[in-house]
């Protein structure tokens, strides 16, 4: 191979590495994502836990997240689905999001955590996301009520779950084809809004009648 051809190949290889680096989520950025998103979800979970305590202490207490007919936390907190494991669901969030925040702080501080840790965190987040989807279904189709604090948790969980998947693929913790890996890293920010749109469509289809009834009343 001629020196010119070798030089062209080296330049192409360098360009590919630079392109991949530009699309990658750095440790620091990922750490801050965990801290911010985990912090938002933690605050909402804590607020729900406090509201549940106040309701138990005083059955006549009106939750601060009760606004109107379809924006009401009371039904969600008082339902059987609001305590899936026998205790209020928000307590799970208080614990789980503390782990997420701590993971982010450790990463921002410069520590390197092993592959098994990130896969464990992703697995826990996936289980949490499955629980969120179940609770969303319950809110939209069974209770026909939306809990504002719950929606804050939903809004934080979607990117928290998504960017953990992207990061796991980026770091090759999850094995996928090179083509899928490249597309995922390239379009990671473009795909995320699709999930929010799907949730809004789901709410519109499941609760459109209730919402229109409230608007027209």
Secondary structure in CASP SS format (residue, H / E / C, confidence):
PFRMAT SS
TARGET T0000
AUTHOR 0000-0000-0000
METHOD secondary structure of the structure
MODEL  1
X C 1.00
X C 1.00
X H 1.00
X H 1.00
X H 1.00
X H 1.00
X H 1.00
X H 1.00
X H 1.00
X H 1.00
X H 1.00
X H 1.00
X H 1.00
X H 1.00
X H 1.00
X H 1.00
X H 1.00
X H 1.00
X H 1.00
X H 1.00
X H 1.00
X H 1.00
X H 1.00
X C 1.00
X C 1.00
X C 1.00
X H 1.00
X H 1.00
X H 1.00
X H 1.00
X H 1.00
X H 1.00
X H 1.00
X H 1.00
X H 1.00
X H 1.00
X H 1.00
X H 1.00
X H 1.00
X H 1.00
X H 1.00
X H 1.00
X H 1.00
X H 1.00
X H 1.00
X H 1.00
X H 1.00
X H 1.00
X H 1.00
X H 1.00
X H 1.00
X H 1.00
X H 1.00
X H 1.00
X H 1.00
X H 1.00
X H 1.00
X C 1.00
X C 1.00
X C 1.00
X C 1.00
X C 1.00
X C 1.00
X C 1.00
X C 1.00
X C 1.00
X C 1.00
X C 1.00
X C 1.00
X C 1.00
X E 1.00
X C 1.00
X C 1.00
X H 1.00
X H 1.00
X H 1.00
X H 1.00
X H 1.00
X C 1.00
X H 1.00
X H 1.00
X H 1.00
X H 1.00
X C 1.00
X C 1.00
X C 1.00
X C 1.00
X C 1.00
X H 1.00
X H 1.00
X H 1.00
X H 1.00
X H 1.00
X H 1.00
X H 1.00
X H 1.00
X H 1.00
X H 1.00
X H 1.00
X H 1.00
X H 1.00
X H 1.00
X H 1.00
X H 1.00
X H 1.00
X H 1.00
X H 1.00
X H 1.00
X C 1.00
X C 1.00
X C 1.00
X C 1.00
X C 1.00
X C 1.00
X H 1.00
X H 1.00
X H 1.00
X H 1.00
X H 1.00
X H 1.00
X H 1.00
X H 1.00
X H 1.00
X H 1.00
X H 1.00
X H 1.00
X H 1.00
X H 1.00
X H 1.00
X H 1.00
X H 1.00
X H 1.00
X H 1.00
X H 1.00
X H 1.00
X H 1.00
X H 1.00
X H 1.00
X H 1.00
X H 1.00
X H 1.00
X H 1.00
X H 1.00
X C 1.00
X C 1.00
X E 1.00
X C 1.00
X H 1.00
X H 1.00
X H 1.00
X H 1.00
X H 1.00
X H 1.00
X H 1.00
X H 1.00
X H 1.00
X H 1.00
X H 1.00
X H 1.00
X H 1.00
X H 1.00
X H 1.00
X H 1.00
X H 1.00
X H 1.00
X H 1.00
X H 1.00
X H 1.00
X H 1.00
X H 1.00
X C 1.00
X C 1.00
X C 1.00
X C 1.00
X C 1.00
X C 1.00
X C 1.00
X H 1.00
X H 1.00
X H 1.00
X H 1.00
X H 1.00
X H 1.00
X H 1.00
X H 1.00
X H 1.00
X H 1.00
X H 1.00
X H 1.00
X H 1.00
X H 1.00
X H 1.00
X H 1.00
X H 1.00
X H 1.00
X H 1.00
X H 1.00
X H 1.00
X H 1.00
X H 1.00
X H 1.00
X H 1.00
X H 1.00
X H 1.00
X H 1.00
X H 1.00
X H 1.00
X H 1.00
X H 1.00
X H 1.00
X H 1.00
X H 1.00
X H 1.00
X H 1.00
X H 1.00
X H 1.00
X C 1.00
END
